[in-house]
């Protein structure tokens, strides 16, 4: 497998990747609001049946993301795109944000996503950045476990982040 900068010819292959996943767990949010205190907790719960999780982003924006020329890498497996990662550099925060990360379903759990993230981590360090951020919906349990396995730490949420009204969980990986 070769991790390399994406070329325009790769974009269609990235668009063709099935971005959905399946889960049998979710992070359930509970809010307790009082007069002087608000407490938010997340519990990992098993749901009664396996659920299909739609990708919350508009992947049609990939061409524009690629044109930014910040950090758009593909995993090339014998001449085929097995996955990609799309990163936005936020220099004033000294942070890189993983905007999109997708791996072809046939290649999941084979180290493709890990290789993409490790390459982006190296790229971000080379840019002098101090942190790498990632986010996923409370329903995308496989992605949440993946980020935690790679050393990302939960650092917040936004319940108005996605247009489909899913809750975004934010994770950070310090680079220093």
Secondary structure by P-SEA (a helix, b strand, c coil): cccccccccaaaaaaaccccccccccbbbbbbbcccbbbbbbbbccccbbbbbcccccccaaaaaaaaccbbbbbccccccccbbbbbbbccccbbbbccccccccccccaaaaaaaaaaaaaaaaacccbbbbbbcccaaaaaaaaaaabbbbccccccccccbbbbbbbbbbcc
